[in-house]
Structure formats: C-alpha cells, structure tokens
Amino acid sequence: MDDDQLREVRITADQAAGTVVLDGRDISRQVSGYQLSQRAGLPAMLVLYLSPLVKDDFEGLAHVVVADPPEPGPAAAAFLSAIDAG
C-alpha cells in the first residue's frame, strides 16, 4: 500500500459529540481528539490523538499523522518569559 495515498475522511462535530470516519469505518471511540489543517493547493492533513484506552495498535486508512499531545510547560514558560510587565 502506498503511504502517500489519500484516504476518504469524514468528520462531523457538534457541541455534544462527534464522529471520525476513515474510508467508511467509524474510529471515533479510538480517538480522543483531532487537528485538521490545509494549505492552499495541498491536501488536508489530519492529526489524530489516540484515546488513552487504545493500546499501541491503530487500524485505519488515511493520510494521517498520529501525535502525542504536547507538554504545555515549555511553551507556557517561553510565552511568559516574553511578556514585558512594564
């Protein structure tokens, strides 16, 4: 299978719940969050954050990047150090 092949993604979200479907397969229970971005002229990039209930395995077809949530400490420290109280 070609890793650069694009996959069909359907995301529905509202205030109460949402679904993430890859190639017709609902993977919502395996995902704790997602980030969707797109630049002009390029395909969309979908980053999935796996639910803590999911072990190291993941089954799904998409042009997907699986990421760990970033630690907020270093970014917050850099932001706060850049603020001039005066």
Phi and psi restraints in degrees (range 20) as a CNS / XPLOR table:
assign (resid 1 and name C) (resid 2 and name N)
       (resid 2 and name CA) (resid 2 and name C) 1.0 -78.7 20.0 2
assign (resid 2 and name N) (resid 2 and name CA)
       (resid 2 and name C) (resid 3 and name N) 1.0 118.4 20.0 2
assign (resid 2 and name C) (resid 3 and name N)
       (resid 3 and name CA) (resid 3 and name C) 1.0 -66.1 20.0 2
assign (resid 3 and name N) (resid 3 and name CA)
       (resid 3 and name C) (resid 4 and name N) 1.0 -20.8 20.0 2
assign (resid 3 and name C) (resid 4 and name N)
       (resid 4 and name CA) (resid 4 and name C) 1.0 -88.9 20.0 2
assign (resid 4 and name N) (resid 4 and name CA)
       (resid 4 and name C) (resid 5 and name N) 1.0 -0.4 20.0 2
assign (resid 4 and name C) (resid 5 and name N)
       (resid 5 and name CA) (resid 5 and name C) 1.0 -69.8 20.0 2
assign (resid 5 and name N) (resid 5 and name CA)
       (resid 5 and name C) (resid 6 and name N) 1.0 131.3 20.0 2
assign (resid 5 and name C) (resid 6 and name N)
       (resid 6 and name CA) (resid 6 and name C) 1.0 -76.6 20.0 2
assign (resid 6 and name N) (resid 6 and name CA)
       (resid 6 and name C) (resid 7 and name N) 1.0 149.7 20.0 2
assign (resid 6 and name C) (resid 7 and name N)
       (resid 7 and name CA) (resid 7 and name C) 1.0 -122.0 20.0 2
assign (resid 7 and name N) (resid 7 and name CA)
       (resid 7 and name C) (resid 8 and name N) 1.0 155.0 20.0 2
assign (resid 7 and name C) (resid 8 and name N)
       (resid 8 and name CA) (resid 8 and name C) 1.0 -74.4 20.0 2
assign (resid 8 and name N) (resid 8 and name CA)
       (resid 8 and name C) (resid 9 and name N) 1.0 126.8 20.0 2
assign (resid 8 and name C) (resid 9 and name N)
       (resid 9 and name CA) (resid 9 and name C) 1.0 -126.4 20.0 2
assign (resid 9 and name N) (resid 9 and name CA)
       (resid 9 and name C) (resid 10 and name N) 1.0 133.8 20.0 2
assign (resid 9 and name C) (resid 10 and name N)
       (resid 10 and name CA) (resid 10 and name C) 1.0 -132.3 20.0 2
assign (resid 10 and name N) (resid 10 and name CA)
       (resid 10 and name C) (resid 11 and name N) 1.0 122.8 20.0 2
assign (resid 10 and name C) (resid 11 and name N)
       (resid 11 and name CA) (resid 11 and name C) 1.0 -121.7 20.0 2
assign (resid 11 and name N) (resid 11 and name CA)
       (resid 11 and name C) (resid 12 and name N) 1.0 128.1 20.0 2
assign (resid 11 and name C) (resid 12 and name N)
       (resid 12 and name CA) (resid 12 and name C) 1.0 -122.6 20.0 2
assign (resid 12 and name N) (resid 12 and name CA)
       (resid 12 and name C) (resid 13 and name N) 1.0 137.0 20.0 2
assign (resid 12 and name C) (resid 13 and name N)
       (resid 13 and name CA) (resid 13 and name C) 1.0 -144.4 20.0 2
assign (resid 13 and name N) (resid 13 and name CA)
       (resid 13 and name C) (resid 14 and name N) 1.0 141.1 20.0 2
assign (resid 13 and name C) (resid 14 and name N)
       (resid 14 and name CA) (resid 14 and name C) 1.0 -142.8 20.0 2
assign (resid 14 and name N) (resid 14 and name CA)
       (resid 14 and name C) (resid 15 and name N) 1.0 -170.3 20.0 2
assign (resid 14 and name C) (resid 15 and name N)
       (resid 15 and name CA) (resid 15 and name C) 1.0 -69.5 20.0 2
assign (resid 15 and name N) (resid 15 and name CA)
       (resid 15 and name C) (resid 16 and name N) 1.0 -24.6 20.0 2
assign (resid 15 and name C) (resid 16 and name N)
       (resid 16 and name CA) (resid 16 and name C) 1.0 -97.8 20.0 2
assign (resid 16 and name N) (resid 16 and name CA)
       (resid 16 and name C) (resid 17 and name N) 1.0 -37.9 20.0 2
assign (resid 16 and name C) (resid 17 and name N)
       (resid 17 and name CA) (resid 17 and name C) 1.0 -159.8 20.0 2
assign (resid 17 and name N) (resid 17 and name CA)
       (resid 17 and name C) (resid 18 and name N) 1.0 173.2 20.0 2
assign (resid 17 and name C) (resid 18 and name N)
       (resid 18 and name CA) (resid 18 and name C) 1.0 -155.4 20.0 2
assign (resid 18 and name N) (resid 18 and name CA)
       (resid 18 and name C) (resid 19 and name N) 1.0 167.1 20.0 2
assign (resid 18 and name C) (resid 19 and name N)
       (resid 19 and name CA) (resid 19 and name C) 1.0 -134.1 20.0 2
assign (resid 19 and name N) (resid 19 and name CA)
       (resid 19 and name C) (resid 20 and name N) 1.0 148.1 20.0 2
assign (resid 19 and name C) (resid 20 and name N)
       (resid 20 and name CA) (resid 20 and name C) 1.0 -124.7 20.0 2
assign (resid 20 and name N) (resid 20 and name CA)
       (resid 20 and name C) (resid 21 and name N) 1.0 120.4 20.0 2
assign (resid 20 and name C) (resid 21 and name N)
       (resid 21 and name CA) (resid 21 and name C) 1.0 -122.5 20.0 2
assign (resid 21 and name N) (resid 21 and name CA)
       (resid 21 and name C) (resid 22 and name N) 1.0 126.2 20.0 2
assign (resid 21 and name C) (resid 22 and name N)
       (resid 22 and name CA) (resid 22 and name C) 1.0 -114.6 20.0 2
assign (resid 22 and name N) (resid 22 and name CA)
       (resid 22 and name C) (resid 23 and name N) 1.0 122.3 20.0 2
assign (resid 22 and name C) (resid 23 and name N)
       (resid 23 and name CA) (resid 23 and name C) 1.0 47.1 20.0 2
assign (resid 23 and name N) (resid 23 and name CA)
       (resid 23 and name C) (resid 24 and name N) 1.0 43.2 20.0 2
assign (resid 23 and name C) (resid 24 and name N)
       (resid 24 and name CA) (resid 24 and name C) 1.0 82.6 20.0 2
assign (resid 24 and name N) (resid 24 and name CA)
       (resid 24 and name C) (resid 25 and name N) 1.0 0.7 20.0 2
assign (resid 24 and name C) (resid 25 and name N)
       (resid 25 and name CA) (resid 25 and name C) 1.0 -108.2 20.0 2
assign (resid 25 and name N) (resid 25 and name CA)
       (resid 25 and name C) (resid 26 and name N) 1.0 120.5 20.0 2
assign (resid 25 and name C) (resid 26 and name N)
       (resid 26 and name CA) (resid 26 and name C) 1.0 -74.9 20.0 2
assign (resid 26 and name N) (resid 26 and name CA)
       (resid 26 and name C) (resid 27 and name N) 1.0 116.7 20.0 2
assign (resid 26 and name C) (resid 27 and name N)
       (resid 27 and name CA) (resid 27 and name C) 1.0 -113.1 20.0 2
assign (resid 27 and name N) (resid 27 and name CA)
       (resid 27 and name C) (resid 28 and name N) 1.0 18.7 20.0 2
assign (resid 27 and name C) (resid 28 and name N)
       (resid 28 and name CA) (resid 28 and name C) 1.0 -56.2 20.0 2
assign (resid 28 and name N) (resid 28 and name CA)
       (resid 28 and name C) (resid 29 and name N) 1.0 -37.1 20.0 2
assign (resid 28 and name C) (resid 29 and name N)
       (resid 29 and name CA) (resid 29 and name C) 1.0 -72.7 20.0 2
assign (resid 29 and name N) (resid 29 and name CA)
       (resid 29 and name C) (resid 30 and name N) 1.0 -15.6 20.0 2
assign (resid 29 and name C) (resid 30 and name N)
       (resid 30 and name CA) (resid 30 and name C) 1.0 -93.6 20.0 2
assign (resid 30 and name N) (resid 30 and name CA)
       (resid 30 and name C) (resid 31 and name N) 1.0 -7.2 20.0 2
assign (resid 30 and name C) (resid 31 and name N)
       (resid 31 and name CA) (resid 31 and name C) 1.0 -115.8 20.0 2
assign (resid 31 and name N) (resid 31 and name CA)
       (resid 31 and name C) (resid 32 and name N) 1.0 130.9 20.0 2
assign (resid 31 and name C) (resid 32 and name N)
       (resid 32 and name CA) (resid 32 and name C) 1.0 -96.5 20.0 2
assign (resid 32 and name N) (resid 32 and name CA)
       (resid 32 and name C) (resid 33 and name N) 1.0 -14.4 20.0 2
assign (resid 32 and name C) (resid 33 and name N)
       (resid 33 and name CA) (resid 33 and name C) 1.0 -176.9 20.0 2
assign (resid 33 and name N) (resid 33 and name CA)
       (resid 33 and name C) (resid 34 and name N) 1.0 172.0 20.0 2
assign (resid 33 and name C) (resid 34 and name N)
       (resid 34 and name CA) (resid 34 and name C) 1.0 -153.0 20.0 2
assign (resid 34 and name N) (resid 34 and name CA)
       (resid 34 and name C) (resid 35 and name N) 1.0 161.8 20.0 2
assign (resid 34 and name C) (resid 35 and name N)
       (resid 35 and name CA) (resid 35 and name C) 1.0 -135.3 20.0 2
assign (resid 35 and name N) (resid 35 and name CA)
       (resid 35 and name C) (resid 36 and name N) 1.0 125.1 20.0 2
assign (resid 35 and name C) (resid 36 and name N)
       (resid 36 and name CA) (resid 36 and name C) 1.0 -116.9 20.0 2
assign (resid 36 and name N) (resid 36 and name CA)
       (resid 36 and name C) (resid 37 and name N) 1.0 127.6 20.0 2
assign (resid 36 and name C) (resid 37 and name N)
       (resid 37 and name CA) (resid 37 and name C) 1.0 -141.1 20.0 2
assign (resid 37 and name N) (resid 37 and name CA)
       (resid 37 and name C) (resid 38 and name N) 1.0 159.3 20.0 2
assign (resid 37 and name C) (resid 38 and name N)
       (resid 38 and name CA) (resid 38 and name C) 1.0 -153.8 20.0 2
assign (resid 38 and name N) (resid 38 and name CA)
       (resid 38 and name C) (resid 39 and name N) 1.0 138.3 20.0 2
assign (resid 38 and name C) (resid 39 and name N)
       (resid 39 and name CA) (resid 39 and name C) 1.0 -106.7 20.0 2
assign (resid 39 and name N) (resid 39 and name CA)
       (resid 39 and name C) (resid 40 and name N) 1.0 150.9 20.0 2
assign (resid 39 and name C) (resid 40 and name N)
       (resid 40 and name CA) (resid 40 and name C) 1.0 -54.6 20.0 2
assign (resid 40 and name N) (resid 40 and name CA)
       (resid 40 and name C) (resid 41 and name N) 1.0 131.3 20.0 2
assign (resid 40 and name C) (resid 41 and name N)
       (resid 41 and name CA) (resid 41 and name C) 1.0 81.5 20.0 2
assign (resid 41 and name N) (resid 41 and name CA)
       (resid 41 and name C) (resid 42 and name N) 1.0 -0.6 20.0 2
assign (resid 41 and name C) (resid 42 and name N)
       (resid 42 and name CA) (resid 42 and name C) 1.0 -121.7 20.0 2
assign (resid 42 and name N) (resid 42 and name CA)
       (resid 42 and name C) (resid 43 and name N) 1.0 156.3 20.0 2
assign (resid 42 and name C) (resid 43 and name N)
       (resid 43 and name CA) (resid 43 and name C) 1.0 -67.5 20.0 2
assign (resid 43 and name N) (resid 43 and name CA)
       (resid 43 and name C) (resid 44 and name N) 1.0 157.6 20.0 2
assign (resid 43 and name C) (resid 44 and name N)
       (resid 44 and name CA) (resid 44 and name C) 1.0 -65.1 20.0 2
assign (resid 44 and name N) (resid 44 and name CA)
       (resid 44 and name C) (resid 45 and name N) 1.0 150.6 20.0 2
assign (resid 44 and name C) (resid 45 and name N)
       (resid 45 and name CA) (resid 45 and name C) 1.0 -114.9 20.0 2
assign (resid 45 and name N) (resid 45 and name CA)
       (resid 45 and name C) (resid 46 and name N) 1.0 123.8 20.0 2
assign (resid 45 and name C) (resid 46 and name N)
       (resid 46 and name CA) (resid 46 and name C) 1.0 -111.3 20.0 2
assign (resid 46 and name N) (resid 46 and name CA)
       (resid 46 and name C) (resid 47 and name N) 1.0 121.6 20.0 2
assign (resid 46 and name C) (resid 47 and name N)
       (resid 47 and name CA) (resid 47 and name C) 1.0 -106.3 20.0 2
assign (resid 47 and name N) (resid 47 and name CA)
       (resid 47 and name C) (resid 48 and name N) 1.0 124.3 20.0 2
assign (resid 47 and name C) (resid 48 and name N)
       (resid 48 and name CA) (resid 48 and name C) 1.0 -105.9 20.0 2
assign (resid 48 and name N) (resid 48 and name CA)
       (resid 48 and name C) (resid 49 and name N) 1.0 136.3 20.0 2
assign (resid 48 and name C) (resid 49 and name N)
       (resid 49 and name CA) (resid 49 and name C) 1.0 -105.1 20.0 2
assign (resid 49 and name N) (resid 49 and name CA)
       (resid 49 and name C) (resid 50 and name N) 1.0 116.4 20.0 2
assign (resid 49 and name C) (resid 50 and name N)
       (resid 50 and name CA) (resid 50 and name C) 1.0 -73.2 20.0 2
assign (resid 50 and name N) (resid 50 and name CA)
       (resid 50 and name C) (resid 51 and name N) 1.0 145.2 20.0 2
assign (resid 50 and name C) (resid 51 and name N)
       (resid 51 and name CA) (resid 51 and name C) 1.0 -63.9 20.0 2
assign (resid 51 and name N) (resid 51 and name CA)
       (resid 51 and name C) (resid 52 and name N) 1.0 144.7 20.0 2
assign (resid 51 and name C) (resid 52 and name N)
       (resid 52 and name CA) (resid 52 and name C) 1.0 -61.0 20.0 2
assign (resid 52 and name N) (resid 52 and name CA)
       (resid 52 and name C) (resid 53 and name N) 1.0 -18.0 20.0 2
assign (resid 52 and name C) (resid 53 and name N)
       (resid 53 and name CA) (resid 53 and name C) 1.0 -77.6 20.0 2
assign (resid 53 and name N) (resid 53 and name CA)
       (resid 53 and name C) (resid 54 and name N) 1.0 -15.3 20.0 2
assign (resid 53 and name C) (resid 54 and name N)
       (resid 54 and name CA) (resid 54 and name C) 1.0 -87.7 20.0 2
assign (resid 54 and name N) (resid 54 and name CA)
       (resid 54 and name C) (resid 55 and name N) 1.0 133.4 20.0 2
assign (resid 54 and name C) (resid 55 and name N)
       (resid 55 and name CA) (resid 55 and name C) 1.0 -78.1 20.0 2
assign (resid 55 and name N) (resid 55 and name CA)
       (resid 55 and name C) (resid 56 and name N) 1.0 -162.4 20.0 2
assign (resid 55 and name C) (resid 56 and name N)
       (resid 56 and name CA) (resid 56 and name C) 1.0 -69.0 20.0 2
assign (resid 56 and name N) (resid 56 and name CA)
       (resid 56 and name C) (resid 57 and name N) 1.0 -10.2 20.0 2
assign (resid 56 and name C) (resid 57 and name N)
       (resid 57 and name CA) (resid 57 and name C) 1.0 -91.7 20.0 2
assign (resid 57 and name N) (resid 57 and name CA)
       (resid 57 and name C) (resid 58 and name N) 1.0 148.4 20.0 2
assign (resid 57 and name C) (resid 58 and name N)
       (resid 58 and name CA) (resid 58 and name C) 1.0 -145.0 20.0 2
assign (resid 58 and name N) (resid 58 and name CA)
       (resid 58 and name C) (resid 59 and name N) 1.0 130.9 20.0 2
assign (resid 58 and name C) (resid 59 and name N)
       (resid 59 and name CA) (resid 59 and name C) 1.0 -123.1 20.0 2
assign (resid 59 and name N) (resid 59 and name CA)
       (resid 59 and name C) (resid 60 and name N) 1.0 119.5 20.0 2
assign (resid 59 and name C) (resid 60 and name N)
       (resid 60 and name CA) (resid 60 and name C) 1.0 177.6 20.0 2
assign (resid 60 and name N) (resid 60 and name CA)
       (resid 60 and name C) (resid 61 and name N) 1.0 149.6 20.0 2
assign (resid 60 and name C) (resid 61 and name N)
       (resid 61 and name CA) (resid 61 and name C) 1.0 -114.1 20.0 2
assign (resid 61 and name N) (resid 61 and name CA)
       (resid 61 and name C) (resid 62 and name N) 1.0 117.9 20.0 2
assign (resid 61 and name C) (resid 62 and name N)
       (resid 62 and name CA) (resid 62 and name C) 1.0 -172.7 20.0 2
assign (resid 62 and name N) (resid 62 and name CA)
       (resid 62 and name C) (resid 63 and name N) 1.0 163.7 20.0 2
assign (resid 62 and name C) (resid 63 and name N)
       (resid 63 and name CA) (resid 63 and name C) 1.0 -82.8 20.0 2
assign (resid 63 and name N) (resid 63 and name CA)
       (resid 63 and name C) (resid 64 and name N) 1.0 88.1 20.0 2
assign (resid 63 and name C) (resid 64 and name N)
       (resid 64 and name CA) (resid 64 and name C) 1.0 -128.3 20.0 2
assign (resid 64 and name N) (resid 64 and name CA)
       (resid 64 and name C) (resid 65 and name N) 1.0 143.6 20.0 2
assign (resid 64 and name C) (resid 65 and name N)
       (resid 65 and name CA) (resid 65 and name C) 1.0 -113.7 20.0 2
assign (resid 65 and name N) (resid 65 and name CA)
       (resid 65 and name C) (resid 66 and name N) 1.0 122.4 20.0 2
assign (resid 65 and name C) (resid 66 and name N)
       (resid 66 and name CA) (resid 66 and name C) 1.0 -96.6 20.0 2
assign (resid 66 and name N) (resid 66 and name CA)
       (resid 66 and name C) (resid 67 and name N) 1.0 125.5 20.0 2
assign (resid 66 and name C) (resid 67 and name N)
       (resid 67 and name CA) (resid 67 and name C) 1.0 -131.3 20.0 2
assign (resid 67 and name N) (resid 67 and name CA)
       (resid 67 and name C) (resid 68 and name N) 1.0 158.0 20.0 2
assign (resid 67 and name C) (resid 68 and name N)
       (resid 68 and name CA) (resid 68 and name C) 1.0 -92.7 20.0 2
assign (resid 68 and name N) (resid 68 and name CA)
       (resid 68 and name C) (resid 69 and name N) 1.0 142.7 20.0 2
assign (resid 68 and name C) (resid 69 and name N)
       (resid 69 and name CA) (resid 69 and name C) 1.0 -59.2 20.0 2
assign (resid 69 and name N) (resid 69 and name CA)
       (resid 69 and name C) (resid 70 and name N) 1.0 137.1 20.0 2
assign (resid 69 and name C) (resid 70 and name N)
       (resid 70 and name CA) (resid 70 and name C) 1.0 -68.9 20.0 2
assign (resid 70 and name N) (resid 70 and name CA)
       (resid 70 and name C) (resid 71 and name N) 1.0 149.2 20.0 2
assign (resid 70 and name C) (resid 71 and name N)
       (resid 71 and name CA) (resid 71 and name C) 1.0 -73.4 20.0 2
assign (resid 71 and name N) (resid 71 and name CA)
       (resid 71 and name C) (resid 72 and name N) 1.0 125.8 20.0 2
assign (resid 71 and name C) (resid 72 and name N)
       (resid 72 and name CA) (resid 72 and name C) 1.0 -76.0 20.0 2
assign (resid 72 and name N) (resid 72 and name CA)
       (resid 72 and name C) (resid 73 and name N) 1.0 -18.4 20.0 2
assign (resid 72 and name C) (resid 73 and name N)
       (resid 73 and name CA) (resid 73 and name C) 1.0 -54.9 20.0 2
assign (resid 73 and name N) (resid 73 and name CA)
       (resid 73 and name C) (resid 74 and name N) 1.0 -58.3 20.0 2
assign (resid 73 and name C) (resid 74 and name N)
       (resid 74 and name CA) (resid 74 and name C) 1.0 -61.4 20.0 2
assign (resid 74 and name N) (resid 74 and name CA)
       (resid 74 and name C) (resid 75 and name N) 1.0 -40.3 20.0 2
assign (resid 74 and name C) (resid 75 and name N)
       (resid 75 and name CA) (resid 75 and name C) 1.0 -67.1 20.0 2
assign (resid 75 and name N) (resid 75 and name CA)
       (resid 75 and name C) (resid 76 and name N) 1.0 -40.0 20.0 2
assign (resid 75 and name C) (resid 76 and name N)
       (resid 76 and name CA) (resid 76 and name C) 1.0 -65.5 20.0 2
assign (resid 76 and name N) (resid 76 and name CA)
       (resid 76 and name C) (resid 77 and name N) 1.0 -41.1 20.0 2
assign (resid 76 and name C) (resid 77 and name N)
       (resid 77 and name CA) (resid 77 and name C) 1.0 -63.2 20.0 2
assign (resid 77 and name N) (resid 77 and name CA)
       (resid 77 and name C) (resid 78 and name N) 1.0 -42.2 20.0 2
assign (resid 77 and name C) (resid 78 and name N)
       (resid 78 and name CA) (resid 78 and name C) 1.0 -65.0 20.0 2
assign (resid 78 and name N) (resid 78 and name CA)
       (resid 78 and name C) (resid 79 and name N) 1.0 -41.1 20.0 2
assign (resid 78 and name C) (resid 79 and name N)
       (resid 79 and name CA) (resid 79 and name C) 1.0 -63.4 20.0 2
assign (resid 79 and name N) (resid 79 and name CA)
       (resid 79 and name C) (resid 80 and name N) 1.0 -47.5 20.0 2
assign (resid 79 and name C) (resid 80 and name N)
       (resid 80 and name CA) (resid 80 and name C) 1.0 -66.8 20.0 2
assign (resid 80 and name N) (resid 80 and name CA)
       (resid 80 and name C) (resid 81 and name N) 1.0 -34.3 20.0 2
assign (resid 80 and name C) (resid 81 and name N)
       (resid 81 and name CA) (resid 81 and name C) 1.0 -70.8 20.0 2
assign (resid 81 and name N) (resid 81 and name CA)
       (resid 81 and name C) (resid 82 and name N) 1.0 -20.6 20.0 2
assign (resid 81 and name C) (resid 82 and name N)
       (resid 82 and name CA) (resid 82 and name C) 1.0 -85.6 20.0 2
assign (resid 82 and name N) (resid 82 and name CA)
       (resid 82 and name C) (resid 83 and name N) 1.0 -8.9 20.0 2
assign (resid 82 and name C) (resid 83 and name N)
       (resid 83 and name CA) (resid 83 and name C) 1.0 -82.8 20.0 2
assign (resid 83 and name N) (resid 83 and name CA)
       (resid 83 and name C) (resid 84 and name N) 1.0 129.6 20.0 2
assign (resid 83 and name C) (resid 84 and name N)
       (resid 84 and name CA) (resid 84 and name C) 1.0 -97.3 20.0 2
assign (resid 84 and name N) (resid 84 and name CA)
       (resid 84 and name C) (resid 85 and name N) 1.0 110.7 20.0 2
assign (resid 84 and name C) (resid 85 and name N)
       (resid 85 and name CA) (resid 85 and name C) 1.0 -64.9 20.0 2
assign (resid 85 and name N) (resid 85 and name CA)
       (resid 85 and name C) (resid 86 and name N) 1.0 -22.2 20.0 2
